[in-house]
Amino acid sequence: MGAPVPGAKVEACPEPDLSLPPFVSPCAASAVRGRTMTDASGRYRLEDMPVGNYALTWTVGEGIWNLRIGACCRGMQPGDIFPVE
């Protein structure tokens, strides 16, 4: 596992658009989209997200968006924790 990253943008959505340019969030056009930033300890919380399956995406600064699809975020329930590695 890598070091925590403070100030990273984090987004989650059920159907990311992989055709978008790398500097645009794959969740940008999603009707259901959670957005937040990591705190000074590199932690984040997505509020008011419906229970479901999500892709998780993140970037630092204005860099390229990273994307994680699959087992990381299936069946998310309130209070669940999924690390970004």
N, C-alpha and C positions, 0 to 999 in steps of 0.2 A: 504494500500500500504506500502511496506517495504522501508527501507532506501536505497538511491542510493549506488551503489557498484562501486568504481573506480577500473580499471584494470581487469574487467571481459572480457573474450573472448566471442564474440557474433557472431553467424553464422545464415544464412538464406538459405533455399533451398526448392524447390517445393516438393520433395519426399524423406523425411528422411528415413534412413535405421534403423529400430528399432531392427534389429538382431545383431547390433554391441555391443561390450562390453561397459559398462557404462562410461569408461574412454576415449572412442573414440567418437568424435562428430558424431551424427546421419547424419550429412551432409557431412561427409568425402568422400564418394564415388560419390557425386552428381556432374553431369556435370555443373549445374548452382548452384553456391555457392558464397554467399557474406560473407566476413569475416572482422571483425574489433575488436577493443577493446574499452571499455568504458573509457572516459576521467576522470579527477580528480573529476568532478561533477557527474559521473556515467552515462553520456550521450554518445550515440554512433550514428554513421551515416554509413549506407551502401551505397556505391557509385556504380553507373553504373549497377544497377540491372534492368532487364527487368520488365515491368509491369506484375503482375501475382499474384498467390496465393502461399504463403510461410509458411513453418513451421519456427519457431524461436527457436533457441537453445543457451544456454549460460552456462558458467562454470566460477568458480573463481579459479585461480591457476591451479593445475593439478587435480582438483576434478571431481566429477561425473557431466556429462552434464545434464542440465535441458532441457525439451522440451515443446514447446507450439504449438499445432496444432489447427487450426480452426479459429474462428471469429477474432482472434487477427490480422491476416495478410491477409485476403481475399481481392483480388482486390487492392493490394498496388499500389499506384500512386506516381509519383515523388513528394517529399516533405511531404508525409504522415508521421505521427508520431504514433508509437505503443510502449506503455510503457511495460517494463518487470517487472512484479509484482510477 
